[in-house]
Amino acid sequence: MVPIDVCRAMPKVELHVHLEGSIRPETVLRLAERHGVSLPADSVEGLREWYSFRDFRHFVEIYVAVSGCVRTPEDIEFVAREFLVGQAEQNIIWSEVTYTAATIEKLAGVPWDEQIDALNRAMAWGKEELGVEMGLILDIVREDDIESGMRTAERAVGSRDRGVVALGLSGVEGKDLARHLKPAFDLARESGLPIVPHAGETQGAHSIWEALELTSCQRIGHGIRCLEDGELVKELRKRGMVLEVCPSSNVCLTGIPAIEAHPIGEIFEMGVAVTINSDDPPMFGTTLSDEFARCSAAFGWDAEVLRGMVRTAAAASFCPDQVGLMGQI
């Protein structure tokens, strides 16, 4: 087992982490009090108990409620700075951070230009003061209508010079649930913007096939149900498709009983490229460093295997200076 302090000190790259899902419980309470937002708990311990998810839809309800505590551009900048502090403490030098701008606009009325300005202030601060950087994956929620989806795609494409590195797809998985959003993915693809959908998390291999067909994606968020289809595994290997795997998140949300039973070990052994990620760390009681240590203990992976996964993540990243990033790990 690689000790947690070694995992924490190792230079790392994270490809799958949500900004709103990374807000610390203390900060959620502070924001809720500031803006008069009612929550089911008024203490950190109460929030952690609230984070005992019954199923994926329950998780989405809580995620939206937490997002609803972010009400101003100043809040956005604060939570982004706090996130970058946490990444710096773990020596995560590059993060690709999923952000649902449409939800913040819907719940708080903060226009997109004010959101991206706030995020850019935080990113500039993180680079100068902490030496860590992040790119934004602006995501569409599967339940969005096509007008909202197109608006998100247009914003993502139009903000490539302001830190947006990809278009994402999140929300509740389901057969053909994202098909109506294909024009948004077409716009991103035709503009040369990478696409990174969530798929194969709570639904089977068919959801991964759907993501490949609809989005012509560069990576897959989660993808752990690929083992249900041998032809899909072959296709993923053939394409060199990288999976952004979030072990503790999957244990909490998908019925996997423990890290030791997580399919990442078998997926890795079958030659599919995998990376380790934290998803929504405080909601799942984890950090990226914890995920590295837990996987090392569960699957007998030594430090060199973990470093190899970091190199896989760096090579699959959309970092503008990918050569420089590779040189740091």
TIFI-424090 format. One record per residue: y, x, z of N, C-alpha, C, CB in turn; residue in three letters. Coordinates in steps of 0.1 Angstrom, whole numbers, padded with zeros to 4 digits, always signed. Glycine has a CB too. Layout:
<atoms>
YXZYXZYXZYXZALA...
</atoms>
This chain:
<atoms>
-0012+0008+0000+0000+0000+0000+0012+0009+0000+0000-0010+0012MET+0022+0005-0009+0035+0013-0009+0044+0007+0002+0042+0012-0023VAL+0048+0015+0012+0056+0009+0023+0069+0003+0018+0060+0020+0032PRO+0074-0007+0026+0086-0014+0022+0098-0005+0020+0089-0025+0032ILE+0099+0005+0028+0111+0014+0027+0111+0022+0014+0112+0024+0039ASP+0099+0025+0009+0097+0032-0004+0101+0022-0015+0083+0037-0006VAL+0096+0010-0014+0100-0001-0024+0115-0003-0024+0092-0014-0021CYS+0121-0003-0012+0135-0006-0012+0143+0006-0018+0139-0008+0003ARG+0139+0018-0016+0146+0029-0021+0144+0032-0036+0142+0042-0014ALA+0133+0027-0042+0130+0029-0056+0140+0022-0065+0116+0023-0059MET+0146+0030-0074+0155+0023-0084+0148+0012-0091+0161+0034-0094PRO+0154+0000-0092+0147-0011-0097+0156-0019-0107+0143-0021-0086LYS+0150-0027-0115+0156-0036-0125+0150-0050-0122+0154-0032-0140VAL+0159-0060-0121+0154-0074-0119+0158-0082-0131+0159-0079-0106GLU+0149-0089-0137+0151-0098-0148+0152-0113-0146+0141-0095-0159LEU+0147-0117-0134+0146-0131-0132+0150-0134-0117+0131-0136-0134HIS+0163-0138-0116+0169-0141-0103+0181-0151-0106+0173-0129-0095VAL+0181-0162-0098+0192-0172-0100+0203-0169-0090+0186-0186-0099HIS+0215-0169-0095+0227-0167-0087+0228-0178-0076+0240-0166-0095LEU+0228-0190-0080+0229-0201-0070+0218-0201-0061+0230-0215-0078GLU+0206-0198-0065+0194-0197-0056+0194-0185-0047+0182-0198-0065GLY+0203-0176-0049+0204-0164-0041+0215-0165-0030+0207-0152-0050SER+0221-0176-0029+0231-0178-0018+0225-0178-0005+0240-0191-0021ILE+0229-0169+0004+0224-0168+0017+0226-0181+0025+0229-0156+0025ARG+0216-0185+0034+0218-0197+0042+0231-0197+0050+0207-0198+0052PRO+0235-0186+0055+0248-0185+0063+0260-0189+0054+0250-0171+0069GLU+0259-0184+0041+0270-0187+0032+0269-0202+0028+0269-0178+0020THR+0257-0207+0026+0256-0222+0022+0263-0230+0033+0242-0226+0021VAL+0261-0227+0046+0267-0234+0057+0282-0233+0057+0261-0230+0070LEU+0287-0220+0054+0301-0218+0054+0308-0226+0043+0304-0203+0053ARG+0302-0225+0031+0308-0233+0020+0307-0248+0023+0300-0229+0007LEU+0296-0253+0028+0295-0267+0030+0306-0272+0041+0281-0270+0036ALA+0308-0264+0051+0318-0267+0061+0332-0267+0055+0317-0258+0073GLU+0334-0257+0047+0348-0255+0041+0351-0267+0032+0348-0242+0032ARG+0341-0272+0025+0344-0283+0015+0340-0297+0020+0338-0279+0002HIS+0335-0298+0032+0331-0311+0037+0318-0316+0030+0342-0321+0036GLY+0309-0307+0026+0297-0311+0020+0286-0314+0031+0292-0301+0010VAL+0280-0325+0030+0270-0329+0040+0256-0323+0036+0269-0344+0042SER+0250-0316+0045+0237-0311+0043+0227-0316+0054+0237-0295+0043LEU+0214-0316+0051+0204-0321+0061+0203-0312+0073+0191-0322+0054PRO+0209-0300+0073+0208-0291+0085+0222-0285+0087+0197-0281+0082ALA+0225-0281+0099+0237-0274+0103+0235-0261+0109+0246-0283+0112ASP+0223-0255+0107+0220-0241+0113+0212-0234+0102+0213-0242+0127SER+0212-0221+0104+0203-0213+0095+0189-0216+0097+0205-0197+0098VAL+0185-0218+0109+0171-0222+0112+0167-0235+0105+0168-0222+0127GLU+0177-0245+0106+0175-0258+0100+0174-0257+0085+0186-0267+0104GLY+0182-0248+0079+0182-0247+0064+0168-0241+0060+0193-0238+0059LEU+0164-0231+0068+0151-0225+0064+0139-0235+0065+0148-0213+0073ARG+0140-0244+0075+0131-0255+0076+0132-0265+0064+0132-0262+0089GLU+0144-0267+0060+0147-0276+0048+0141-0270+0036+0162-0278+0047TRP+0141-0257+0035+0135-0250+0024+0120-0250+0023+0140-0235+0024TYR+0113-0258+0031+0099-0260+0030+0096-0270+0019+0093-0265+0044SER+0094-0265+0007+0093-0274-0005+0080-0281-0006+0096-0265-0018PHE+0082-0294-0009+0070-0303-0010+0064-0301-0024+0073-0317-0008ARG+0072-0299-0034+0068-0297-0048+0080-0292-0056+0062-0311-0054ASP+0078-0291-0069+0089-0285-0077+0101-0294-0078+0083-0282-0091PHE+0099-0307-0079+0110-0316-0079+0118-0316-0066+0105-0330-0082ARG+0111-0314-0055+0118-0313-0042+0127-0300-0042+0108-0313-0031HIS+0121-0289-0048+0128-0277-0049+0141-0279-0057+0120-0266-0055PHE+0140-0286-0068+0151-0288-0077+0162-0296-0070+0147-0295-0090VAL+0158-0306-0062+0168-0314-0054+0176-0305-0045+0161-0325-0046GLU+0169-0296-0038+0175-0287-0028+0184-0277-0036+0165-0279-0020ILE+0179-0272-0047+0187-0262-0055+0200-0268-0059+0179-0258-0067TYR+0200-0281-0064+0212-0288-0068+0221-0290-0056+0209-0301-0075VAL+0216-0293-0045+0224-0296-0033+0231-0283-0029+0215-0301-0021ALA+0224-0271-0029+0230-0259-0026+0241-0255-0036+0220-0247-0026VAL+0238-0258-0049+0248-0256-0059+0261-0264-0057+0243-0259-0073SER+0259-0276-0051+0270-0285-0049+0280-0280-0038+0265-0298-0045GLY+0276-0269-0031+0285-0263-0021+0294-0254-0027+0276-0256-0010CYS+0292-0250-0039+0301-0241-0046+0311-0249-0053+0293-0231-0057VAL+0324-0249-0049+0334-0258-0053+0346-0252-0061+0339-0266-0042ARG+0348-0239-0059+0360-0233-0065+0357-0220-0072+0371-0231-0054THR+0365-0215-0080+0363-0201-0086+0362-0190-0075+0375-0198-0095PRO+0369-0192-0064+0368-0182-0053+0354-0182-0047+0379-0185-0043GLU+0348-0194-0046+0334-0195-0041+0325-0188-0051+0330-0210-0040ASP+0327-0190-0063+0318-0183-0073+0319-0168-0072+0322-0188-0088ILE+0332-0163-0071+0333-0148-0070+0327-0143-0057+0348-0145-0071GLU+0329-0151-0046+0323-0146-0034+0308-0146-0034+0328-0156-0022PHE+0302-0156-0039+0287-0156-0039+0282-0145-0048+0281-0170-0042VAL+0289-0142-0059+0285-0132-0069+0286-0118-0062+0293-0133-0082ALA+0297-0116-0055+0299-0103-0048+0288-0101-0037+0313-0103-0041ARG+0286-0112-0030+0275-0111-0019+0262-0108-0025+0275-0124-0011GLU+0259-0114-0037+0246-0112-0044+0245-0097-0048+0245-0121-0056PHE+0256-0091-0053+0256-0077-0057+0255-0068-0045+0269-0074-0065LEU+0260-0071-0034+0258-0063-0022+0243-0063-0018+0267-0069-0010VAL+0237-0074-0019+0223-0075-0016+0214-0067-0026+0218-0089-0016GLY+0218-0067-0039+0211-0059-0049+0213-0044-0046+0216-0063-0063GLN+0225-0040-0043+0229-0026-0040+0221-0021-0028+0244-0024-0038ALA+0219-0029-0018+0212-0025-0006+0197-0022-0009+0212-0036+0005GLU+0192-0028-0020+0178-0026-0024+0177-0016-0036+0172-0039-0028GLN+0188-0010-0040+0188+0000-0051+0184-0007-0064+0179+0012-0048ASN+0188-0020-0066+0186-0027-0079+0198-0024-0087+0183-0043-0076ILE+0196-0015-0097+0208-0010-0104+0212-0019-0116+0205+0003-0110ILE+0203-0028-0121+0207-0037-0131+0199-0050-0129+0203-0031-0145TRP+0206-0061-0129+0201-0075-0127+0205-0084-0138+0205-0081-0113SER+0196-0092-0143+0199-0102-0153+0198-0116-0145+0189-0102-0165GLU+0210-0122-0144+0211-0133-0134+0213-0146-0141+0223-0130-0124VAL+0204-0155-0138+0205-0168-0144+0216-0176-0137+0192-0176-0144THR+0224-0183-0145+0235-0190-0139+0237-0204-0147+0249-0182-0139TYR+0238-0215-0139+0238-0228-0145+0253-0233-0145+0229-0238-0138THR+0261-0229-0154+0275-0232-0154+0277-0247-0156+0282-0225-0166ALA+0269-0254-0163+0271-0268-0166+0269-0276-0153+0260-0273-0176ALA+0260-0272-0144+0259-0279-0131+0271-0277-0122+0246-0274-0124THR+0276-0264-0122+0288-0262-0114+0300-0270-0119+0292-0247-0114ILE+0301-0271-0132+0312-0279-0138+0310-0293-0135+0313-0276-0153GLU+0298-0298-0136+0295-0312-0133+0298-0316-0118+0281-0316-0137LYS+0294-0308-0109+0294-0311-0095+0308-0308-0089+0284-0303-0087LEU+0315-0297-0094+0327-0293-0088+0339-0294-0097+0326-0279-0083ALA+0337-0296-0110+0348-0297-0120+0355-0284-0123+0358-0306-0114GLY+0348-0273-0120+0354-0260-0123+0352-0257-0138+0348-0248-0115VAL+0362-0255-0146+0361-0253-0161+0354-0240-0163+0374-0253-0167PRO+0347-0239-0175+0340-0227-0178+0348-0214-0178+0333-0228-0192TRP+0360-0215-0183+0368-0203-0184+0371-0197-0170+0381-0205-0192ASP+0373-0206-0160+0376-0202-0147+0363-0196-0140+0381-0213-0138GLU+0351-0202-0144+0339-0197-0139+0336-0183-0144+0327-0206-0143GLN+0338-0180-0157+0335-0167-0163+0345-0157-0158+0334-0168-0178ILE+0357-0161-0156+0367-0152-0150+0363-0147-0136+0381-0158-0150ASP+0359-0157-0128+0354-0153-0114+0342-0144-0114+0351-0166-0106ALA+0333-0147-0123+0321-0138-0124+0324-0124-0129+0311-0145-0133LEU+0333-0123-0138+0337-0110-0143+0345-0102-0133+0346-0112-0156ASN+0353-0109-0124+0359-0101-0114+0349-0096-0104+0369-0111-0106ARG+0338-0104-0101+0328-0099-0092+0320-0087-0099+0318-0110-0088ALA+0317-0089-0112+0309-0078-0118+0317-0065-0119+0305-0083-0133MET+0330-0066-0122+0338-0054-0122+0338-0047-0108+0352-0057-0127ALA+0339-0055-0098+0339-0050-0084+0326-0044-0081+0342-0061-0074TRP+0315-0050-0085+0302-0045-0082+0299-0031-0088+0291-0054-0086GLY+0304-0030-0101+0302-0018-0108+0310-0006-0102+0306-0019-0123LYS+0323-0009-0098+0332+0001-0093+0329+0004-0079+0346-0004-0094GLU+0327-0005-0070+0325-0003-0056+0311+0000-0052+0330-0015-0049GLU+0301-0006-0059+0287-0005-0055+0278+0003-0064+0281-0019-0053LEU+0283+0005-0076+0275+0012-0086+0263+0004-0092+0270+0024-0080GLY+0264-0010-0091+0253-0018-0096+0260-0028-0106+0246-0026-0085VAL+0252-0032-0116+0257-0041-0126+0247-0053-0128+0258-0033-0139GLU+0253-0063-0134+0245-0075-0138+0250-0081-0151+0245-0085-0126MET+0240-0087-0158+0243-0095-0170+0240-0109-0167+0236-0090-0182GLY+0246-0118-0173+0244-0133-0171+0235-0139-0181+0258-0140-0171LEU+0226-0147-0177+0218-0155-0185+0223-0170-0183+0202-0154-0183ILE+0230-0175-0192+0236-0188-0191+0225-0198-0195+0249-0190-0200LEU+0221-0207-0186+0209-0215-0189+0212-0230-0191+0199-0213-0178ASP+0203-0236-0200+0203-0250-0202+0192-0256-0194+0200-0253-0218ILE+0194-0267-0188+0184-0274-0180+0177-0284-0189+0190-0282-0168VAL+0164-0284-0189+0156-0292-0198+0160-0307-0199+0141-0292-0194ARG+0165-0312-0187+0169-0326-0187+0183-0328-0194+0169-0331-0173GLU+0190-0317-0197+0203-0319-0204+0202-0326-0217+0210-0305-0205ASP+0212-0334-0221+0212-0339-0234+0217-0328-0244+0222-0352-0235ASP+0216-0331-0257+0218-0321-0267+0233-0317-0267+0214-0326-0281ILE+0242-0326-0264+0256-0323-0263+0259-0312-0253+0265-0335-0260GLU+0253-0314-0241+0254-0304-0230+0248-0291-0234+0249-0310-0217SER+0236-0292-0240+0229-0280-0244+0236-0272-0254+0215-0284-0250GLY+0242-0279-0264+0250-0272-0274+0262-0265-0268+0254-0282-0285MET+0268-0272-0259+0280-0267-0252+0277-0254-0245+0287-0277-0242ARG+0265-0254-0238+0261-0242-0231+0258-0231-0240+0249-0245-0222THR+0251-0234-0251+0248-0224-0261+0261-0218-0267+0239-0230-0272ALA+0270-0226-0270+0283-0221-0276+0290-0213-0266+0292-0233-0280GLU+0290-0216-0254+0297-0208-0244+0290-0194-0242+0297-0215-0230ARG+0277-0195-0242+0269-0182-0241+0272-0173-0253+0254-0185-0241ALA+0271-0179-0265+0274-0170-0277+0288-0165-0277+0272-0179-0290VAL+0298-0173-0272+0312-0169-0272+0316-0160-0261+0320-0181-0272GLY+0306-0157-0252+0310-0149-0240+0301-0136-0240+0307-0157-0227SER+0296-0132-0251+0288-0120-0251+0296-0108-0248+0282-0118-0265ARG+0309-0108-0250+0318-0097-0246+0323-0098-0232+0330-0096-0256ASP+0318-0109-0225+0322-0111-0211+0311-0111-0201+0331-0124-0210ARG+0300-0105-0205+0289-0103-0195+0277-0112-0198+0293-0105-0182GLY+0278-0122-0207+0266-0130-0210+0256-0122-0219+0270-0144-0216VAL+0244-0121-0215+0234-0113-0223+0223-0122-0229+0228-0103-0214VAL+0222-0134-0225+0211-0143-0231+0214-0157-0228+0198-0138-0225ALA+0207-0166-0235+0206-0180-0232+0193-0183-0225+0208-0189-0245LEU+0193-0191-0215+0181-0194-0208+0177-0209-0209+0182-0191-0193GLY+0166-0213-0204+0161-0226-0203+0154-0228-0190+0152-0230-0215LEU+0158-0237-0181+0152-0240-0168+0149-0254-0167+0160-0234-0157SER+0146-0259-0154+0144-0273-0151+0129-0276-0150+0150-0281-0162GLY+0126-0289-0149+0112-0293-0148+0105-0292-0161+0112-0308-0142VAL+0094-0285-0161+0086-0283-0173+0078-0296-0176+0076-0272-0172GLU+0076-0298-0189+0068-0310-0193+0066-0309-0208+0075-0323-0190GLY+0056-0315-0213+0052-0314-0227+0064-0320-0236+0039-0322-0230LYS+0068-0312-0245+0079-0316-0255+0092-0319-0248+0074-0328-0263ASP+0094-0316-0235+0106-0320-0228+0118-0313-0233+0104-0317-0213LEU+0117-0301-0240+0128-0294-0245+0130-0295-0260+0127-0279-0241ALA+0122-0303-0266+0123-0303-0281+0136-0308-0286+0112-0312-0286ARG+0143-0317-0279+0155-0322-0284+0166-0311-0283+0160-0334-0276HIS+0164-0300-0276+0174-0290-0275+0173-0279-0285+0173-0284-0261LEU+0164-0280-0295+0161-0270-0305+0174-0265-0312+0151-0275-0315LYS+0183-0274-0316+0195-0270-0322+0203-0260-0314+0204-0281-0326PRO+0203-0261-0301+0210-0251-0292+0204-0237-0293+0210-0256-0278ALA+0190-0237-0293+0183-0225-0295+0185-0219-0308+0168-0226-0292PHE+0186-0227-0318+0188-0222-0332+0202-0216-0333+0187-0234-0342ASP+0212-0222-0326+0225-0216-0327+0225-0202-0320+0235-0225-0319LEU+0218-0201-0309+0218-0188-0302+0210-0177-0311+0211-0189-0288ALA+0199-0181-0316+0191-0172-0324+0199-0168-0337+0178-0179-0328ARG+0205-0177-0343+0213-0173-0355+0225-0165-0352+0217-0186-0363GLU+0229-0165-0340+0241-0157-0336+0236-0143-0330+0249-0164-0325SER+0223-0141-0329+0218-0129-0324+0218-0128-0309+0226-0118-0329GLY+0219-0139-0302+0218-0139-0288+0204-0141-0283+0228-0150-0282LEU+0199-0132-0274+0185-0134-0270+0183-0147-0262+0181-0122-0261PRO+0171-0152-0262+0167-0164-0255+0156-0162-0245+0163-0176-0265ILE+0157-0167-0233+0147-0164-0223+0144-0177-0215+0152-0153-0212VAL+0134-0185-0220+0130-0197-0213+0121-0196-0201+0125-0207-0223PRO+0122-0204-0192+0112-0206-0182+0100-0214-0188+0117-0214-0169HIS+0088-0210-0186+0076-0217-0192+0064-0212-0185+0075-0215-0207ALA+0054-0221-0184+0041-0217-0178+0042-0214-0164+0036-0205-0185GLY+0051-0221-0157+0052-0220-0142+0045-0232-0136+0067-0220-0138GLU+0049-0244-0138+0043-0256-0132+0034-0263-0142+0053-0265-0126THR+0036-0260-0155+0028-0267-0166+0019-0256-0172+0037-0274-0176GLN+0010-0261-0180-0001-0252-0186+0004-0244-0197-0012-0260-0190GLY-0006-0238-0204-0003-0229-0215+0005-0235-0226-0016-0223-0221ALA+0003-0248-0228+0010-0256-0238+0025-0254-0237+0007-0270-0238HIS+0031-0252-0224+0045-0251-0223+0050-0237-0228+0049-0253-0208SER+0041-0227-0227+0044-0214-0232+0044-0214-0247+0034-0203-0227ILE+0034-0221-0253+0034-0222-0268+0047-0229-0272+0021-0230-0272TRP+0051-0240-0265+0063-0247-0269+0075-0238-0268+0065-0259-0259GLU+0076-0230-0258+0087-0221-0257+0088-0211-0268+0087-0213-0243ALA+0076-0205-0272+0075-0196-0283+0080-0203-0296+0061-0190-0284LEU+0075-0215-0298+0078-0222-0310+0093-0226-0311+0069-0234-0312GLU+0098-0232-0300+0112-0237-0301+0123-0227-0300+0113-0247-0289LEU+0120-0216-0293+0131-0207-0290+0130-0193-0297+0132-0205-0275THR+0118-0189-0302+0117-0176-0307+0122-0166-0297+0124-0174-0321SER+0117-0167-0284+0123-0160-0273+0119-0145-0273+0118-0167-0260CYS+0126-0138-0265+0124-0124-0263+0115-0121-0250+0137-0116-0262GLN+0116-0130-0240+0108-0128-0228+0105-0143-0224+0116-0121-0217ARG+0095-0143-0214+0092-0156-0208+0094-0155-0193+0077-0160-0211ILE+0101-0165-0188+0103-0166-0173+0090-0173-0167+0115-0174-0170GLY+0083-0165-0159+0071-0169-0152+0059-0167-0162+0071-0184-0148HIS+0055-0177-0169+0044-0175-0178+0030-0173-0172+0046-0163-0187GLY+0028-0177-0159+0016-0173-0152+0004-0182-0157+0018-0174-0138ILE+0007-0193-0163-0004-0202-0168-0010-0197-0181+0001-0217-0169ARG-0006-0186-0186-0011-0181-0199-0026-0179-0199-0004-0168-0203CYS-0032-0176-0187-0046-0173-0186-0055-0185-0190-0049-0169-0172LEU-0049-0197-0191-0057-0209-0194-0060-0209-0209-0049-0221-0191GLU-0055-0200-0217-0057-0200-0231-0058-0186-0236-0045-0207-0239ASP-0070-0182-0240-0073-0169-0244-0065-0165-0257-0088-0167-0247GLY-0063-0174-0266-0056-0172-0278-0041-0169-0275-0057-0183-0288GLU-0036-0176-0264-0022-0173-0260-0021-0159-0254-0018-0184-0250LEU-0030-0155-0246-0030-0142-0241-0030-0131-0252-0042-0139-0232VAL-0038-0133-0262-0038-0124-0274-0024-0124-0281-0049-0128-0284LYS-0018-0136-0282-0005-0137-0289+0005-0130-0281-0002-0152-0291GLU+0005-0132-0268+0015-0125-0259+0014-0110-0261+0013-0129-0245LEU+0001-0105-0261-0001-0090-0263+0004-0086-0276-0016-0087-0261ARG+0001-0094-0286+0005-0090-0300+0020-0089-0302-0001-0101-0310LYS+0027-0098-0295+0041-0098-0296+0048-0089-0287+0047-0112-0293ARG+0040-0083-0277+0046-0075-0267+0055-0082-0258+0054-0063-0273GLY+0052-0095-0256+0060-0104-0248+0059-0100-0233+0055-0119-0250MET+0071-0099-0227+0072-0096-0213+0073-0108-0205+0084-0086-0211VAL+0065-0109-0194+0066-0120-0185+0074-0116-0173+0052-0125-0181LEU+0083-0125-0169+0091-0123-0156+0084-0131-0145+0106-0128-0158GLU+0076-0124-0138+0067-0130-0128+0074-0130-0114+0053-0124-0127VAL+0073-0141-0107+0080-0143-0094+0069-0147-0084+0091-0153-0095CYS+0061-0138-0078+0050-0141-0070+0052-0151-0058+0043-0129-0065PRO+0061-0147-0050+0063-0156-0038+0068-0170-0042+0073-0149-0028SER+0077-0170-0052+0082-0183-0057+0070-0192-0061+0091-0181-0068SER+0061-0185-0069+0049-0193-0074+0040-0198-0063+0041-0184-0083ASN+0038-0190-0052+0030-0194-0041+0037-0206-0034+0029-0182-0030VAL+0050-0206-0033+0057-0217-0027+0057-0230-0035+0071-0213-0024CYS+0057-0229-0048+0059-0240-0057+0047-0245-0065+0070-0238-0065LEU+0037-0237-0067+0027-0240-0078+0013-0242-0072+0027-0230-0088THR+0011-0241-0059-0002-0244-0054-0011-0231-0053-0009-0254-0062GLY-0006-0220-0057-0013-0207-0054-0013-0205-0039-0006-0195-0062ILE-0025-0203-0034-0026-0202-0019-0020-0190-0012-0040-0203-0015PRO-0020-0179-0019-0015-0166-0013-0012-0156-0024-0025-0161-0003ALA-0004-0146-0021-0002-0135-0031-0015-0130-0036+0007-0124-0025ILE-0024-0128-0028-0037-0122-0032-0044-0130-0043-0046-0120-0020GLU-0041-0143-0043-0047-0152-0053-0038-0153-0066-0050-0165-0047ALA-0027-0146-0066-0018-0148-0077-0024-0142-0090-0004-0142-0074HIS-0022-0149-0101-0028-0144-0114-0021-0131-0120-0027-0154-0124PRO-0010-0126-0114-0003-0115-0119-0013-0103-0120+0009-0111-0111ILE-0022-0102-0111-0032-0090-0111-0040-0091-0123-0040-0090-0099GLY-0046-0103-0126-0054-0104-0138-0046-0103-0151-0062-0118-0138GLU-0034-0109-0151-0026-0108-0163-0023-0094-0166-0013-0116-0161ILE-0020-0086-0156-0017-0071-0158-0029-0064-0163-0012-0065-0145PHE-0041-0067-0158-0053-0061-0162-0056-0064-0176-0065-0064-0153GLU-0052-0076-0181-0055-0080-0195-0045-0074-0205-0055-0095-0196MET-0036-0066-0200-0027-0059-0209-0015-0066-0213-0035-0056-0221GLY-0012-0077-0207+0001-0084-0209+0012-0078-0201+0000-0100-0206VAL+0023-0075-0207+0034-0069-0200+0040-0078-0189+0045-0064-0210ALA+0040-0073-0177+0046-0081-0166+0056-0073-0158+0034-0085-0156VAL+0066-0081-0153+0076-0075-0143+0076-0083-0131+0090-0075-0150THR+0080-0078-0120+0081-0084-0107+0095-0088-0104+0075-0075-0096ILE+0097-0101-0099+0110-0106-0097+0111-0115-0085+0115-0114-0109ASN+0123-0118-0080+0124-0126-0067+0127-0141-0069+0134-0120-0058SER+0133-0145-0081+0136-0158-0084+0148-0164-0076+0124-0167-0082ASP+0145-0169-0064+0156-0175-0055+0153-0169-0041+0156-0191-0056ASP+0156-0157-0039+0150-0150-0027+0151-0156-0014+0156-0137-0027PRO+0164-0161-0009+0164-0167+0004+0156-0180+0005+0178-0169+0008PRO+0155-0187-0006+0148-0199-0006+0133-0197-0004+0150-0207-0018MET+0128-0185-0008+0114-0183-0006+0111-0172+0004+0108-0178-0020PHE+0121-0168+0012+0119-0159+0023+0115-0145+0018+0109-0164+0032GLY+0122-0140+0007+0117-0128+0001+0129-0120-0004+0107-0130-0010THR+0127-0108-0009+0136-0100-0016+0128-0093-0027+0143-0089-0007THR+0134-0087-0037+0126-0080-0047+0118-0068-0041+0136-0074-0058LEU+0124-0061-0031+0116-0051-0024+0104-0056-0017+0125-0044-0014SER+0105-0068-0011+0094-0074-0005+0083-0078-0015+0098-0087+0003ASP+0088-0083-0027+0078-0086-0037+0070-0074-0042+0085-0092-0049GLU+0077-0063-0043+0070-0050-0047+0060-0047-0036+0080-0039-0049PHE+0064-0047-0024+0055-0043-0013+0043-0053-0012+0062-0042+0000ALA+0045-0066-0013+0034-0075-0012+0024-0074-0024+0040-0090-0012ARG+0029-0072-0036+0020-0070-0047+0013-0057-0046+0028-0070-0060CYS+0019-0047-0041+0012-0034-0039+0000-0036-0029+0022-0023-0033SER+0003-0043-0018-0008-0045-0008-0019-0054-0014-0002-0051+0004ALA-0015-0065-0021-0024-0074-0026-0034-0069-0037-0017-0087-0031ALA-0028-0060-0046-0036-0056-0058-0039-0041-0058-0028-0060-0070PHE-0035-0034-0047-0038-0020-0047-0030-0011-0056-0052-0018-0050GLY-0018-0016-0060-0009-0009-0069-0002+0002-0062+0000-0018-0076TRP-0002+0014-0067+0005+0025-0061+0019+0026-0066-0002+0038-0063ASP+0027+0035-0062+0041+0036-0065+0043+0038-0080+0048+0048-0058ALA+0033+0045-0087+0035+0048-0101+0033+0035-0109+0025+0058-0106GLU+0024+0026-0105+0022+0013-0111+0035+0005-0110+0010+0005-0106VAL+0041+0005-0098+0053-0002-0096+0065+0004-0105+0057-0002-0081LEU+0065+0017-0105+0076+0023-0114+0074+0020-0128+0076+0039-0112ARG+0061+0019-0132+0058+0015-0146+0063+0001-0149+0043+0016-0149GLY+0062-0008-0139+0068-0022-0141+0083-0021-0142+0063-0031-0130MET+0089-0013-0134+0104-0011-0135+0108-0006-0149+0109-0002-0124VAL+0100+0003-0154+0103+0008-0167+0101-0003-0178+0094+0020-0171ARG+0091-0011-0176+0089-0022-0185+0101-0032-0184+0076-0030-0181THR+0106-0034-0172+0117-0043-0171+0130-0037-0177+0120-0046-0156ALA+0132-0024-0176+0143-0018-0182+0143-0018-0197+0145-0003-0177ALA+0131-0016-0202+0129-0016-0217+0131-0030-0223+0116-0010-0221ALA+0127-0040-0215+0129-0054-0219+0142-0060-0216+0117-0062-0213ALA+0151-0053-0209+0163-0058-0205+0173-0059-0217+0170-0050-0194SER+0184-0066-0214+0195-0067-0224+0207-0059-0220+0198-0082-0227PHE+0205-0049-0212+0215-0041-0207+0222-0034-0219+0210-0030-0197CYS+0235-0035-0220+0243-0028-0231+0240-0013-0232+0257-0031-0230PRO+0238-0007-0221+0234+0007-0221+0220+0009-0217+0244+0015-0212ASP+0211+0005-0225+0197+0005-0221+0192+0020-0220+0188-0002-0231GLN+0196+0029-0228+0192+0043-0227+0197+0048-0214+0198+0051-0239VAL+0209+0046-0210+0214+0050-0197+0206+0044-0186+0229+0047-0196GLY+0203+0032-0187+0195+0025-0177+0181+0032-0175+0193+0010-0180LEU+0175+0034-0186+0161+0041-0186+0162+0054-0179+0156+0042-0200MET+0174+0061-0181+0175+0074-0176+0177+0074-0161+0187+0081-0182GLY+0180+0063-0155+0182+0062-0140+0169+0059-0133+0192+0051-0137GLN+0159+0055-0140+0146+0051-0134+0135+0061-0137+0142+0037-0137ILE
</atoms>
